[in-house]
Amino acid sequence: MLTFAAMITYNPKDWFTLIIQFHKSDTFRKLIPSMLALGVFSGLVVTADIYFYDWSFKNSSIVHSILGFALSMLLVFRTNTAYERWWEGRKAWGDAVNNSRNFILKINAFVKNATSKKELASLIINYNYILKNHLRAKEATYVAPHLPKELLDELSTASHKPNVVAKHLYAKINSLFLNKEIGDTQLLLLNDEARSFTNICGICERIKNTPIPYSYNLFLKKIIFLYVFTIPFMFGPDFRYATIAVSMAILYVFASIELIAEEIEDPFGEDDNDLPLDDICDRIETNLNEIIK
């Protein structure tokens, strides 16, 4: 059993179950109104062709096949771009897990003061939770104790809350150095880990705040609409009323690809196919608390 995105657990080898299953995120549900509308339109066009006017075009299927091939290439690029964004976001949060562990492992080895360990672990745990909510444009929540009061006061008014936590993290590390609790070499090692958190935040913000170019998105949707809209005229004379089913099926295929790409290109939300950020943050909290006991 594998777990993907928003923790939908399924067996990828069970073809029959996957074919007949309709999940709430299934594009079929979203496209039913459009498919029915296209089916009605196709039926009207075919009826008009049979009883009123024969508008068959010479070599129309060849022209439509060429246009369909070009559209397929555009959709492949669209899907690859969206999945690349999803995967880059997953790698960034994988780095967040690894860097959180490495940071606290080093703190646990370098620092003897138990209170300092708890404070630093709390800063890292809360940083990840706050980053998650920052990417979702939600209010920050504080799950780990031992946060200093001045940090809580500053968080209540800050517009970029991850930066506030990162600032206090650096201040705490510097305090350990000034108090001779860590040495020069240890400070350099901890600095690299601390810097990685703001790098991860920047990667996630770049993914979230840089959508696919508007012109490309608009053009692709227009091409899909134009392609499915002309299907009844191209195939109606040959397929007759079977054109209704053909046009609905083609719309389902092409529009589903576009809908899936739209959903996964911003992987930090709470849709079924988004990254399981809640579970990742919970895992970080569990791991860090176990390290410092």
Legacy VTK file of the C-alpha trace (Angstrom):
# vtk DataFile Version 3.0
C-alpha trace
ASCII
DATASET POLYDATA
POINTS 293 float
0.000 0.000 0.000
1.308 3.430 -0.894
0.446 6.866 0.437
0.370 9.852 -1.875
-0.380 13.548 -1.633
-3.058 14.152 0.987
-2.567 10.678 2.353
-4.954 8.820 0.036
-4.018 5.196 0.625
-4.596 2.743 -2.195
-3.177 -0.265 -3.994
-1.795 0.882 -7.393
-1.973 -2.694 -8.715
-5.717 -3.027 -8.127
-6.893 -1.837 -11.535
-10.547 -2.851 -11.202
-11.071 -0.928 -7.956
-9.353 2.175 -9.327
-11.463 2.119 -12.499
-14.843 1.881 -10.769
-13.976 4.094 -7.805
-15.171 7.716 -7.808
-13.408 9.838 -5.216
-14.484 13.372 -4.411
-11.343 14.635 -6.169
-12.148 12.679 -9.339
-12.331 15.017 -12.320
-15.365 13.129 -13.639
-17.549 14.699 -10.948
-16.337 18.196 -11.801
-16.801 17.728 -15.539
-20.289 16.184 -15.548
-22.073 19.529 -16.264
-19.685 20.399 -19.096
-19.884 16.881 -20.548
-23.683 16.917 -20.504
-23.772 20.355 -22.136
-21.388 19.184 -24.851
-23.461 16.028 -25.324
-26.630 18.077 -25.867
-24.798 20.397 -28.274
-23.395 17.411 -30.191
-26.852 15.884 -30.438
-28.283 19.104 -31.870
-25.466 19.413 -34.399
-25.829 15.796 -35.540
-29.624 16.141 -35.814
-29.232 19.284 -37.901
-26.718 17.484 -40.116
-29.025 14.512 -40.683
-32.322 16.302 -41.286
-31.520 19.810 -42.448
-28.049 20.386 -43.862
-25.132 18.138 -44.770
-21.947 19.946 -43.780
-19.431 17.149 -44.154
-15.906 18.393 -44.777
-13.319 16.690 -46.905
-10.437 15.186 -44.865
-11.859 16.788 -41.724
-10.739 13.914 -39.493
-7.135 14.331 -40.660
-7.135 18.039 -39.794
-8.665 17.324 -36.414
-6.113 14.566 -35.735
-3.256 16.975 -36.395
-4.824 19.564 -34.095
-5.363 16.865 -31.460
-1.696 15.878 -31.640
-0.606 19.495 -31.109
-3.025 19.815 -28.192
-1.672 16.601 -26.679
1.862 17.986 -26.781
0.711 21.146 -25.005
-1.024 19.087 -22.327
2.071 16.927 -21.828
4.132 20.050 -21.222
1.425 21.391 -18.896
1.304 18.189 -16.847
5.078 17.860 -16.620
5.400 21.458 -15.456
2.730 21.002 -12.785
4.216 17.730 -11.528
7.683 19.274 -11.423
6.325 21.963 -9.095
4.627 19.314 -6.937
7.799 17.234 -6.731
10.013 20.232 -6.001
7.686 21.126 -3.128
7.912 17.561 -1.831
11.711 17.661 -1.975
11.725 20.975 -0.097
9.638 19.512 2.723
11.775 16.377 2.685
14.741 18.662 3.308
12.766 20.301 6.131
12.397 16.911 7.817
16.053 15.980 7.371
17.435 19.390 8.379
15.221 19.527 11.470
16.531 16.154 12.588
20.149 17.032 11.822
19.888 20.359 13.633
18.482 18.849 16.832
20.871 15.897 16.703
23.754 18.383 16.688
22.148 20.470 19.428
21.644 17.343 21.500
25.334 16.489 21.118
26.767 20.005 21.512
24.559 21.537 24.218
24.336 20.238 27.773
21.622 22.573 29.054
18.262 20.732 28.836
16.262 23.972 28.785
18.211 25.281 25.793
17.609 22.009 23.959
13.861 22.264 24.560
13.752 25.896 23.433
15.593 25.153 20.201
13.472 22.081 19.493
10.351 24.174 20.092
11.591 26.851 17.669
12.217 24.275 14.924
8.909 22.480 15.473
6.950 25.711 15.444
8.882 27.007 12.447
7.636 24.117 10.320
4.041 24.451 11.525
4.116 28.207 10.964
5.642 27.766 7.504
2.844 25.333 6.625
0.186 27.846 7.671
2.085 30.669 5.972
1.931 28.784 2.656
-1.774 28.170 3.181
-2.420 31.828 4.101
-3.771 30.781 7.500
-3.169 32.166 10.955
-0.142 30.746 12.751
-0.644 28.078 15.387
1.885 27.279 18.084
2.053 23.622 18.957
5.278 23.324 20.943
5.879 24.962 24.336
8.967 26.821 25.578
8.597 29.740 23.171
9.817 33.033 24.669
7.156 35.653 25.347
8.836 38.267 23.148
8.623 35.836 20.207
4.902 35.264 20.765
4.315 39.009 20.953
6.227 39.600 17.734
4.436 36.778 15.932
1.048 38.290 16.723
1.798 41.335 14.548
4.318 40.031 11.983
3.332 39.679 8.333
6.029 37.059 7.592
5.960 34.804 10.634
8.566 32.217 9.492
11.178 34.986 9.356
10.364 35.976 12.936
10.959 32.436 14.188
14.161 32.175 12.129
15.403 35.435 13.652
14.902 34.095 17.179
16.545 30.824 16.179
19.694 32.691 15.124
19.543 34.777 18.287
19.372 31.647 20.428
22.326 30.064 18.635
24.330 33.266 19.074
23.409 33.311 22.756
24.763 29.785 23.151
28.009 30.892 21.514
28.363 34.004 23.667
27.724 31.932 26.796
30.468 29.504 25.746
27.995 26.625 25.472
29.166 25.955 21.900
32.468 26.675 20.170
33.453 28.273 16.870
33.319 25.056 14.846
29.990 24.056 16.338
28.591 27.508 15.561
29.510 27.105 11.891
27.886 23.675 11.746
24.677 24.955 13.318
24.646 28.017 11.084
24.448 25.869 7.943
21.473 23.964 9.312
19.702 27.138 10.469
20.207 28.805 7.101
18.603 25.852 5.336
15.220 26.625 6.899
14.953 30.050 5.268
16.140 28.498 1.998
13.310 25.970 2.190
10.839 28.770 2.887
12.101 30.651 -0.176
11.733 27.575 -2.403
8.152 27.009 -1.261
7.244 30.678 -1.708
8.705 30.648 -5.218
6.539 27.655 -6.148
3.410 29.132 -4.596
3.807 32.692 -5.859
4.841 31.891 -9.432
1.878 30.350 -11.252
1.985 29.209 -14.851
2.072 32.265 -17.185
-1.409 33.679 -17.714
-1.189 33.781 -21.513
-0.194 30.124 -21.721
-2.971 29.039 -19.376
-5.550 31.095 -21.263
-4.404 29.807 -24.645
-4.522 26.169 -23.548
-8.088 26.461 -22.242
-9.201 28.144 -25.462
-7.632 25.408 -27.581
-9.351 22.686 -25.527
-12.689 24.473 -25.898
-12.207 25.002 -29.639
-11.186 21.383 -30.169
-14.154 19.798 -28.359
-16.589 22.396 -29.750
-15.732 21.445 -33.348
-15.849 17.663 -32.788
-19.567 17.345 -33.703
-18.984 19.174 -36.989
-15.953 17.049 -37.872
-17.193 13.608 -36.822
-20.972 14.001 -36.949
-21.382 13.037 -40.637
-19.487 9.752 -40.080
-20.375 8.741 -36.505
-23.897 10.187 -36.384
-25.331 10.016 -32.855
-22.284 8.124 -31.601
-20.592 11.528 -31.858
-22.294 12.434 -28.568
-20.367 9.777 -26.651
-17.151 10.474 -28.573
-17.220 14.204 -27.856
-17.990 13.681 -24.155
-15.145 11.165 -23.834
-12.635 13.469 -25.530
-13.672 16.387 -23.318
-13.246 14.189 -20.236
-9.713 13.170 -21.255
-8.348 16.582 -22.198
-10.109 18.648 -19.534
-9.168 16.136 -16.804
-5.491 16.542 -17.607
-5.820 20.312 -17.278
-7.767 20.044 -13.996
-5.204 17.681 -12.479
-2.384 20.012 -13.492
-4.210 22.970 -11.905
-4.580 21.074 -8.633
-1.023 19.847 -8.236
0.794 22.979 -9.423
0.132 24.527 -5.984
1.021 21.570 -3.727
0.754 23.306 -0.350
-3.021 23.515 -0.004
-5.499 21.077 1.491
-6.790 19.336 -1.630
-6.664 15.557 -1.850
-3.660 15.597 -4.173
-1.657 18.209 -2.270
1.307 17.429 -0.068
0.556 15.935 3.382
2.040 18.901 5.254
0.079 18.174 8.433
1.566 14.691 8.649
5.062 15.943 7.789
4.928 18.564 10.579
3.620 15.978 13.048
6.466 13.645 12.086
9.030 16.395 12.666
7.561 17.143 16.091
7.606 13.469 17.083
11.167 12.952 15.874
12.567 16.043 17.584
10.874 15.327 20.897
12.233 11.796 20.776
15.763 13.047 20.138
15.821 15.406 23.113
13.651 13.060 25.192
LINES 1 294
293 0 1 2 3 4 5 6 7 8 9 10 11 12 13 14 15 16 17 18 19 20 21 22 23 24 25 26 27 28 29 30 31 32 33 34 35 36 37 38 39 40 41 42 43 44 45 46 47 48 49 50 51 52 53 54 55 56 57 58 59 60 61 62 63 64 65 66 67 68 69 70 71 72 73 74 75 76 77 78 79 80 81 82 83 84 85 86 87 88 89 90 91 92 93 94 95 96 97 98 99 100 101 102 103 104 105 106 107 108 109 110 111 112 113 114 115 116 117 118 119 120 121 122 123 124 125 126 127 128 129 130 131 132 133 134 135 136 137 138 139 140 141 142 143 144 145 146 147 148 149 150 151 152 153 154 155 156 157 158 159 160 161 162 163 164 165 166 167 168 169 170 171 172 173 174 175 176 177 178 179 180 181 182 183 184 185 186 187 188 189 190 191 192 193 194 195 196 197 198 199 200 201 202 203 204 205 206 207 208 209 210 211 212 213 214 215 216 217 218 219 220 221 222 223 224 225 226 227 228 229 230 231 232 233 234 235 236 237 238 239 240 241 242 243 244 245 246 247 248 249 250 251 252 253 254 255 256 257 258 259 260 261 262 263 264 265 266 267 268 269 270 271 272 273 274 275 276 277 278 279 280 281 282 283 284 285 286 287 288 289 290 291 292
